[in-house]
Structure formats: C-alpha cells, structure tokens
Amino acid sequence: MALLLPRCFCASVKAIDVTALRSPRSRLRALAHVTCAALALLGAGRSAAAPGDEAAIRAVLSSASGAPGHAEPGCVFAQFEKGRTVRLVAQGQADLSAHRALDAQTLFYGASLSKQFTALATAKLVAEGKLALEDDVRRYLPELPVYERPVTVEMLMHHTSGIRDFLSLLRLAGMEDVGEASRAQALDLLFRQQGTAFTPGSAYSYSNGGYLLLAEIVARVSGQSFAAYAREAIFRPAGMPNAYFLDNANPAAGTFAHGYLPKGDHFVERDTFPRFSGSGGLMLSMADLAAWEREVAQGGSVWTPEVADILLTPGRLADGSVLDDGKGLTYGGGLHIGRRGGERIVTHGGSAQAFKHVYLRLPDRGQSFALLCNRGDWKASATLEKALDAAGVRRPGMPQMPAAGTYHSEELNADYTLAREGKGLAVTIATPLVESPRVLHFAPEDDGAFHAGPMRLAVTCDPARLTLSRGRSGELVLLRGDERKTR
C-alpha cells in the first residue's frame, strides 16, 4: 500500500535515529524528514555535476599578483564522485629552484591529514581484537605516570585525554624548529608529564601528543614500526602508490614538494616539519587520495564496516555527552564529522608552517574534495571554498537558490518578490501596512538558509513553498504565484 507522508521542510532536517522513536506517528514524522533530506541532496548532486571552469579554478590557485611566467608554489585540487576522480587541477611548482611542476603524483608533507590514517591503523587492530578502545594506555605505555583518571585509547583518538601537545612542549623546552626533533625526544617529553591538561575524559582539546602516543601503541601492539605497519596494513592493500609515513628520516630529495613562505617579492623554502609520524608525518600525493577515495566508496580490505564505524562514531566525554570540536562539528577517528544545513560532512585540515591542506567528504552526495598546497600564506579552507565556487559546486550547508517570482503569505498578508542577486537574493516586500515596498538583501549562510539580519528565508522540498522566520516568530509559509489558490 502507498505510504502518505506529511509535507516536509528541508530547512528543519536534523539527524534522526528513526529506530529510537517509540510511536508510529513519531517514526512517520521522522521518515518524512529523512525523505525530505534525500530529495534536497539529490538536487545538490545535480548542481555539483555541472561542468566547472578549469581556468577559473586555476586562477584561484594562483597569486592574484603573480605575473605570467613568475615561479611560485601552489596547490593541487581534486574532486571525486563515488570514488572516481572527475576533476584535477594542479597549479604552481613543487620545487622553485628546479622548476618542477606540481601534479597528481607530487608528494606533500600531509601534516594533520595524517591523523585519519593513524586512527585507521588503530581501528584495524581493534577490529582484529588485538586492542580495545577502552584499554588503559598504560597497558602499552607503562612509561606514562598514573594520572587522576586512566587515559584510554579512545580518549587519545578523540582528543579527550588531556595529554599535552608535544609540539607545544618542544617549543616550551626551547626548540624553535620542531623539525629538528626526533621521535624519541618527543616521546620522552610526553612520558615526563606528571599531569594532564585536564581530567581525562572531561573535555575536548586537540592534541598532537595524543596521536603520537596512538602511533606508539600501534607499533608496540603490531610488533613493527608504525611506518612499516601502515605500509603493509593500509597503503599497500588500498593501492595508494606513493604514500608512506616518515620514520626518523628525511624524504628522498627530489621526490616531494618543498614548502614555501613569501618573503618580500620572492618565496623562501621552509621544510620545517617533524621527521616522525603519528600526529603528522604522512607523505602523500593526490594520486594517493584518489586511491583512498576508491577504497572508501567501494569498500575493501582496509575500509571495512568495522573500521568505518570506529572512525565515523562521534567521540563522547566521560559524562556521555557528544563532544563539540568548537567548529559546529564533533570528532571521530582523525576526522571532524557532523552536519551542516542538514547535510552530513566529514572533513579534516592539515597545517604545517609552509603546507596547508584540507579534505572534505559529503557522503550524502557521494562527493569528496581535496586541496594540497605547498605555500603557507594561504588558508586552505578559504581556498577550497573559492575553488568549489569556481567549479560550480554548492558548498555544504549553502542553500539552493529558489525560483524567482512572487510568493505570498496569507498570515502576513504580504507578497515577497524574489530576484537573484549574485549568490544571494533581493527581496521586495509589499504589504497594505505600508505605502512603499521594502527591499531587503538576503545572503546565503551554511545553515541551509538565506539571511537578512534576523530574518531567515529557507527553501523546502516543495519548490513552490518557502519558510520565513524572524527571531522566535516560528516558521511562516510563503507560497509562489497561484499555488496558494490550490492549497
């Protein structure tokens, strides 16, 4: 028999566990919301598939002041659809002195993009029963002091352990260039800490120290160096052609992109990164990320359901509450996860002095994006946003553009006439209450709606129906044209 669903409003979609709802009415209402989200994201996928302008993307990845023929570092941008590479644009040079161009095979120092693979290595051991997330880490690292509360493997993964950041400790100990530190020196500083930054499990605080300890646990449990275990358990079976973790050694000369910072009218080389792994240390290319995207999209011996569940489960504090990473998301295994504008998002950045990267996965669209840059004067997330705009991709959380025309509210006895204005809307409000129409300018925001001050205008699943609210007014309905006569 046909299932009749109530009218749904995309702007109000939230994460819903339908199985947790007790009454049939609650489950029906939740199912309507889920259906609404699916319809909205189908639309998002169609708009994302529109062909982008490669020249426009290339312009984003170039300095605005860069003269033709001027040598400069840059970025590699890629877009993936269901594990398939559909766009790849490389702009700039990996080595300014050798005039070696960036391309899909260029190795970058991955910085904190490494963390999802460190968490993955840990998750594989958990899935094999060789390690448990609930284990006290002193079982594997007896050099650590006994703290106020036991630190667990799960706390290290979710940044809730209170273990201090080893990069900060190195600098506090007087080391200006942390790239000169060895793994043994960094571990020694962590083992010397007689306390934690806070009671373990009581708060979230991003810590490179926690991930260095995770890598050490993986090494001790597997009986291999962390780099060797990652190569055999992750990179080789996933078909990642260039990726490896540094193991107290420099990357081979001529094989990777140098990092650069601007100085006056030129760039200076800055390869100031630690030569050991865990919190960072990953050397990877866009070709490696392309292989990884295929693994995630298709599944395999590495991205198994058990591993995916560990990496994509939100971390919790000791009181049971889901942790907040301070950016409107939560944290899983080496990944920031959550929703923007009702859409699922998986992301992580990577930042060293002269390397800036970002990775973004949109599971509901089957899309992923990555940006690898060897210049430290750009913010990767802002550059990715510009590249997405240039590629014609609607950014996560950004609302879809409603159809132009006049919409009417019976409750307000007012007409709202919408006209596109760049990425926003010019809205003319006509009502018997005032003699002259009022024009407002609405801008898109990442909650899935358009805003003009305290006013919020949201698209729904029904293209002829919008919702309007201001402060605590609740949602009012706007119907387009003659639609209001038939409803």
C-alpha positions in Angstrom: 0.0 0.0 0.0 1.1 3.6 -0.6 2.7 5.4 2.3 1.4 9.0 2.5 4.0 11.4 4.0 3.2 14.8 5.5 4.7 17.8 3.7 8.4 18.2 4.6 10.6 21.1 5.2 14.3 20.7 4.3 15.4 23.6 6.4 14.4 21.7 9.6 16.1 18.4 8.8 18.2 17.1 11.7 20.0 13.9 12.4 17.3 11.4 13.4 17.5 7.9 14.7 14.2 6.5 13.5 14.6 3.2 15.3 14.9 5.0 18.6 11.4 6.6 18.3 8.7 4.7 20.1 5.4 5.7 18.5 4.4 5.0 14.8 3.4 8.7 14.5 6.9 9.7 15.6 8.5 7.3 13.1 6.3 8.6 10.3 7.3 12.2 11.0 11.0 11.2 11.2 10.7 9.3 7.9 9.3 12.4 6.3 12.2 14.5 7.4 14.7 11.8 6.1 12.8 11.7 2.7 13.0 15.5 2.5 16.7 15.5 3.1 17.2 12.9 0.4 15.3 14.9 -2.1 17.3 18.0 -1.3 20.6 16.2 -1.6 19.6 14.7 -4.9 19.3 18.3 -6.1 22.6 19.2 -4.6 24.2 16.3 -6.5 22.8 17.5 -9.8 24.1 21.0 -9.3 27.5 19.7 -8.3 27.8 17.7 -11.5 27.7 20.8 -13.6 30.9 21.3 -15.6 33.3 23.7 -13.9 35.6 26.2 -15.4 39.2 24.8 -15.1 40.6 28.3 -15.9 38.6 29.7 -13.0 39.9 27.0 -10.7 43.4 27.6 -11.9 43.1 31.3 -11.2 42.0 30.5 -7.6 45.2 28.5 -7.2 47.4 31.3 -8.5 48.5 34.5 -6.8 46.5 37.5 -7.8 49.7 39.4 -8.3 51.6 36.6 -10.0 52.9 37.7 -13.4 52.9 35.3 -16.3 55.9 33.0 -16.1 56.5 34.0 -12.4 57.6 30.9 -10.5 55.5 30.3 -7.3 54.4 27.4 -5.2 50.7 26.4 -5.4 48.1 23.7 -4.9 46.6 20.6 -6.3 42.8 20.5 -6.3 40.7 17.3 -6.9 37.0 16.4 -7.0 35.8 12.8 -6.6 32.4 11.4 -7.4 31.7 8.0 -5.8 35.4 7.2 -5.7 36.1 8.4 -9.2 38.3 11.4 -10.0 36.2 13.9 -12.0 38.4 17.0 -11.7 42.1 17.5 -11.0 43.8 20.9 -11.4 47.5 21.5 -10.4 48.9 25.0 -10.4 52.3 26.0 -9.3 55.7 24.4 -8.6 56.9 21.7 -6.2 60.5 23.0 -6.4 61.1 26.6 -7.4 64.9 26.1 -8.0 64.4 23.0 -10.2 61.3 24.3 -11.9 59.5 21.1 -11.1 55.7 21.5 -11.5 53.1 20.2 -9.1 51.0 17.3 -10.4 48.9 14.4 -9.2 52.0 12.3 -8.3 53.7 15.1 -6.2 54.3 14.1 -2.6 53.3 16.6 0.1 54.0 16.7 3.8 50.5 15.8 4.9 50.6 17.4 8.4 47.3 16.6 10.3 45.7 14.9 7.3 47.8 12.1 8.8 45.5 11.7 11.7 42.8 9.8 10.0 45.3 7.2 8.9 46.8 6.9 12.4 43.3 6.4 13.7 42.7 3.9 10.9 45.8 1.9 11.9 44.5 1.8 15.5 41.0 0.8 14.3 42.3 -2.1 12.3 44.0 -3.5 15.4 40.7 -3.0 17.4 38.8 -4.8 14.6 41.2 -7.7 14.8 40.8 -8.0 18.6 44.4 -7.0 19.3 43.5 -3.8 21.0 40.4 -2.3 22.7 39.2 1.3 22.7 38.5 1.0 26.4 42.0 -0.1 27.2 44.1 1.9 29.7 47.0 3.2 27.6 49.5 2.4 30.4 48.9 -1.3 29.5 51.0 -0.5 26.4 52.9 2.6 27.5 54.0 1.9 31.1 56.4 4.9 30.9 53.4 7.2 31.4 52.7 8.3 35.0 49.5 7.3 36.8 47.1 10.1 36.2 44.0 11.3 38.1 41.9 9.1 35.8 43.1 6.4 33.4 43.6 7.5 29.9 42.1 5.2 27.3 42.9 4.5 23.7 39.5 6.0 22.8 40.4 9.3 24.6 43.6 9.6 22.6 41.7 9.1 19.4 39.0 11.7 20.3 41.3 14.3 21.9 39.7 14.0 25.3 42.7 12.5 27.1 44.2 15.8 28.4 47.6 14.5 27.1 49.6 17.6 26.3 50.6 18.7 22.7 54.2 17.6 22.1 54.8 20.4 19.6 54.0 22.9 22.3 56.2 21.0 24.8 59.1 21.0 22.4 58.8 24.8 21.9 58.4 25.4 25.6 61.6 23.3 26.1 63.4 25.8 23.9 63.3 24.1 20.5 62.4 26.7 17.9 62.4 24.4 14.8 60.4 21.3 15.8 61.5 19.8 12.5 64.8 19.1 14.3 63.2 16.9 17.0 63.4 13.1 17.0 60.6 10.8 17.9 62.5 9.7 21.0 62.8 13.3 22.2 59.1 14.0 21.7 58.0 10.8 23.5 60.4 11.5 26.3 58.7 14.9 26.9 55.3 13.2 27.0 56.4 10.5 29.4 57.8 13.2 31.7 54.4 14.9 32.1 53.3 14.4 35.7 49.8 15.7 35.0 47.3 16.1 32.2 46.0 19.4 30.8 42.6 18.5 32.3 40.9 15.4 33.9 41.0 12.7 31.3 37.6 12.4 29.6 36.2 15.7 30.9 36.9 17.9 27.9 37.9 18.1 24.2 41.3 19.7 23.3 43.0 18.9 20.0 46.4 17.3 20.9 49.2 16.2 18.7 50.6 14.4 21.7 47.6 12.0 21.9 48.2 10.9 18.3 51.9 10.4 18.7 51.0 8.1 21.6 48.5 6.3 19.4 51.2 5.6 16.8 53.5 4.3 19.5 50.7 1.9 20.7 50.2 0.7 17.2 53.9 0.0 16.9 54.1 -1.9 20.2 50.9 -4.0 19.6 51.8 -4.9 16.0 55.5 -5.6 16.7 56.5 -3.3 13.7 57.5 0.3 13.4 54.4 2.4 12.9 55.6 3.3 9.4 56.0 -0.3 8.4 52.6 -1.3 9.8 50.9 1.5 7.9 52.6 0.5 4.7 51.6 -3.2 5.0 48.2 -2.8 6.6 46.9 0.4 4.8 48.8 1.9 1.9 49.7 -1.3 0.0 46.3 -3.0 0.2 44.5 0.3 -0.5 46.6 0.7 -3.7 48.0 4.1 -2.6 51.0 4.4 -4.9 53.2 7.0 -3.2 52.1 7.3 0.4 54.3 6.5 3.4 54.9 7.7 6.9 58.2 9.3 7.8 60.3 7.2 10.2 63.0 9.5 11.6 64.4 10.3 8.2 64.1 13.0 5.6 62.0 12.3 2.5 64.2 11.5 -0.5 65.4 14.6 -2.3 63.6 15.5 -5.5 60.5 13.3 -4.6 58.4 15.8 -2.8 57.1 19.4 -2.8 59.1 21.8 -0.8 57.1 24.2 1.5 57.4 27.9 0.9 56.6 31.2 2.6 56.7 34.6 0.9 59.5 37.0 1.8 59.5 40.3 0.0 59.0 39.7 -3.7 60.1 36.1 -3.6 59.5 32.8 -1.7 61.8 31.1 0.7 61.9 27.3 1.4 60.6 26.1 4.8 60.6 22.3 5.2 60.2 22.7 9.0 58.2 19.6 9.9 59.0 16.6 12.2 60.5 13.6 10.5 58.4 11.1 12.6 54.8 10.1 12.5 51.5 9.8 14.3 50.0 13.3 14.6 51.7 14.1 11.2 54.5 12.6 9.2 52.4 11.3 6.3 53.8 11.9 2.8 51.1 11.6 0.2 50.1 12.7 -3.2 46.7 13.5 -4.8 47.0 10.1 -6.6 47.1 8.5 -3.1 43.9 10.4 -2.0 42.3 9.3 -5.3 43.1 5.6 -4.4 41.8 6.2 -0.9 38.6 7.6 -2.2 38.0 4.5 -4.3 38.7 2.3 -1.2 36.1 4.3 0.8 33.5 4.3 -2.0 33.8 0.7 -2.9 35.0 -0.9 0.4 37.8 -3.3 0.6 40.2 -5.0 3.0 41.1 -1.6 4.6 37.9 0.4 4.8 35.8 -2.4 6.3 32.4 -1.7 8.1 34.1 -2.3 11.5 36.8 0.2 10.8 34.4 2.8 9.3 32.2 2.5 12.3 35.1 3.4 14.6 36.3 6.3 12.6 32.8 7.8 12.0 31.4 7.4 15.5 31.3 10.7 17.4 33.5 10.9 20.5 31.9 11.3 23.9 33.0 12.8 27.2 33.0 10.8 30.4 29.5 12.1 31.2 28.2 10.6 28.0 27.7 13.8 26.1 28.9 14.1 22.5 32.0 16.3 22.3 31.9 19.6 20.4 35.1 20.5 18.5 34.3 24.2 18.7 33.5 24.4 14.9 30.0 23.1 14.9 31.1 19.5 14.4 32.2 16.6 16.6 35.3 14.4 16.3 35.5 10.7 15.3 38.7 8.9 14.4 41.0 11.5 13.0 38.1 13.2 11.3 35.7 16.1 12.1 32.2 14.8 11.5 28.7 16.2 11.7 26.1 18.1 9.7 25.9 21.5 8.0 22.5 22.6 6.8 21.1 19.1 7.3 23.9 17.6 5.2 26.5 15.1 6.5 30.0 16.3 6.4 33.4 14.6 7.0 36.5 16.8 7.0 40.0 17.5 8.3 42.7 20.0 7.7 46.4 19.8 7.7 48.7 22.7 8.6 52.5 23.0 9.0 54.5 26.2 8.6 54.6 26.1 4.8 52.0 23.4 4.0 48.2 24.0 4.1 45.7 21.2 3.2 42.0 20.3 3.6 39.9 17.3 2.9 36.1 17.3 2.6 33.7 14.4 2.1 30.0 14.8 1.6 28.6 11.2 2.0 25.0 12.1 1.0 26.2 13.4 -2.3 28.9 10.7 -2.9 31.3 13.6 -3.4 34.7 14.4 -1.9 37.2 17.2 -2.4 40.8 17.7 -1.5 43.3 20.6 -1.7 47.0 20.1 -1.1 49.2 23.3 -1.0 52.9 23.9 -0.5 52.6 27.6 0.4 52.0 28.7 4.0 50.5 32.1 3.3 47.0 30.8 2.3 44.3 29.4 4.4 43.3 26.0 2.9 39.6 26.1 3.8 39.1 29.5 2.3 41.0 28.5 -0.9 38.9 25.3 -1.1 35.7 27.4 -0.8 36.8 29.6 -3.7 37.8 26.5 -5.8 34.3 25.0 -5.2 32.7 28.2 -6.3 34.8 28.2 -9.4 33.9 24.5 -10.1 30.2 25.3 -9.8 29.8 23.2 -6.6 27.4 24.2 -3.9 29.3 24.3 -0.7 27.9 22.1 2.2 25.2 23.9 4.2 24.7 26.5 1.5 21.0 26.8 0.4 19.7 26.1 -3.0 18.6 29.1 -5.0 14.8 29.3 -5.0 12.9 30.2 -8.2 12.5 33.9 -8.9 9.0 35.3 -8.6 6.4 36.4 -6.2 5.5 34.4 -3.0 2.6 35.2 -0.8 2.0 34.8 3.0 -1.7 34.7 4.0 -0.7 35.1 7.6 1.2 38.3 6.9 -1.0 39.4 4.0 2.2 40.3 2.2 3.9 39.5 -1.1 7.6 38.6 -1.3 9.1 39.1 -4.7 12.5 37.3 -5.1 15.2 38.2 -7.6 18.6 36.6 -7.8 21.4 38.9 -6.7 24.8 37.3 -7.2 24.8 34.4 -4.7 22.0 36.0 -2.7 18.5 37.4 -3.1 17.0 40.8 -3.5 13.5 40.5 -1.8 10.8 43.1 -2.3 8.1 43.1 0.4 4.7 44.6 -0.5 2.0 44.9 2.1 -1.1 47.0 2.8 0.6 48.0 6.1 3.0 50.4 4.4 2.7 52.6 1.3 6.1 51.8 -0.3 7.5 48.3 -0.8 10.6 47.4 1.2 13.7 45.8 -0.4 15.9 43.5 1.7 19.1 41.7 0.6 19.4 38.1 1.8 22.8 36.3 1.8 23.3 32.5 1.9 24.7 31.0 5.1 25.8 27.5 5.9 22.7 26.6 7.9 20.9 26.0 4.6 19.0 29.3 4.5 19.3 32.9 3.3 19.6 35.7 5.9 18.9 39.4 6.1 19.8 40.4 9.6 17.5 38.5 12.0 15.2 37.4 9.1 15.7 33.8 7.7 14.3 32.6 4.4 14.6 28.8 3.7 13.9 26.6 0.7 11.8 23.5 1.3 11.4 20.2 -0.6 8.5 21.9 -2.5 9.9 24.4 -5.0 6.7 26.5 -4.7 6.9 26.7 -0.9 9.4 28.7 1.3 9.5 29.3 5.0 10.1 32.7 6.7 11.1 33.4 10.3 12.4 36.2 12.5 13.8 35.6 16.0 11.2 33.5 17.9 8.4 34.0 15.5 8.3 30.4 14.3 8.1 29.5 10.7 5.6 31.2 8.4 4.8 29.8 4.9 5.3 31.6 1.6 3.6 30.1 -1.5 4.5 31.0 -5.0 2.0 32.5 -7.5 -1.2 30.6 -8.0 -0.1 27.8 -5.7 -1.8 29.5 -2.8 -5.2 29.1 -4.5 -4.9 25.4 -4.7 -3.8 24.6 -1.2 
